[in-house]
Amino acid sequence: MPQMDISCGGAVEASGDHLALSSTSGPCGAMKAKVSGQRIDLTVSGDKGDQTLSLTRTG
């Protein structure tokens, strides 16, 4: 997968065991995230249904 640089700004709010991310700038829209150890799983809704992107901590 090629490197992607996406810049979004907004607010994060705790929602149960998830984080609710609401963007006010950039192409991110609204999404939910869940921390799982050294990984954050982002769930984004789109025209093809929900998609999950996992971000892992390195270094």
Buried (B, 14 or more C-beta within 10 A) or exposed (E): EEEEEEEBEBEEEEEEEBBBBEBEEEEBEEBBBBEEEEEBBBBBEEEEEEEEEEEEEEE
